[in-house]
Amino acid sequence: MKRFALGILAVVILALPACAQPATAAGDIPFAFVAGHTTMPAGHYVITLSNGSYMAEFEGSEPHAHVLLNSVRAEVLSDSDQPRLTFNRYGNQYFLSAVSSASKSCEFPVSRLEREAKQSASAADASQVIVLAMR
């Protein structure tokens, strides 16, 4: 019985890395943006979407350009979708809205700062949705 339990445990442990591969994307973001409650500088970023949870990690090339975000919704995509980032722009401020990899998509909650920027945006500065392709 012990051998059987150890065999099952070994199979589960060996299978975990195969099904727990995170989805990643990388690319340059040419403007500063707000991710969650953190303002991130423009630069090169590697984005990792973890499997099994609604987490996204942004790691930039600058020393303090790192943030871990919880998404409000995540879904599995077909493998044909190209990785991309979606931002909402109000005036000259950009707010991260969603991340899509080749296999997963995550949407992020609207922060208090984004709600304030949306309210204060004048009619001349209408909001825009910006989509950046990643690799």
Secondary structure, DSSP 8 states (H G I E B T S, - for coil): -HHHHHHHHHHHHHHHHHH---EEEEEEE-S-EEETTEEE-SEEEEEEE-TTSSEEEEEESSTT-EEEEE-SEEEE--TT---EEEEEEETTEEEEEEEE-SSEEEE----HHHHHHHHH--STT--EEEEEE--
